[in-house]
Amino acid sequence: MDLVALAQLILLILKNLNFKPRKHNLEDIAYAISAYLLGVQITKLGIPPSTLYYYTKKLGVKRRKEERPTCPSCNSNKVIKNGSSRGKTKCKCKTCKRTFYQTPNHKLGRDQKERILKEYLNRMSMRGIAKVEGKPLTTVYSLIKRKGVEAYVNLLVLQ
């Protein structure tokens, strides 16, 4: 849902509940609440956070929280953000005190592996395969290299 549609919906609800704010326009409050709920930061409206919290509590709406990654060593979800390095977010586990990077999962499914190998056998470039499949170039390269080594070993065994 986009910001404007959500703001219009909240404005309709606020009017229906007969909210009459003393200091701010109802439209501005609806726009700020919708931005707050979507996680967009809007500071130009000049509405204090206490007003936003008050109206969101009155509406009974909760802000969508980010899903936290689980710790790779203890699988705990008590993880906090701990800065960043080289453009990657670092996380720290409160349970085991381990620091790790919050990286996306680049694992390939069986059907995706078969598709990548077929594309490579049809003489498609590795960069093209990576772009089409939405995976990093290094992941595609390591898969093709691993399968090539396996095929070479199987060929040697057959000979």
Disulfide bonds with the S-S distance in Angstrom:
none
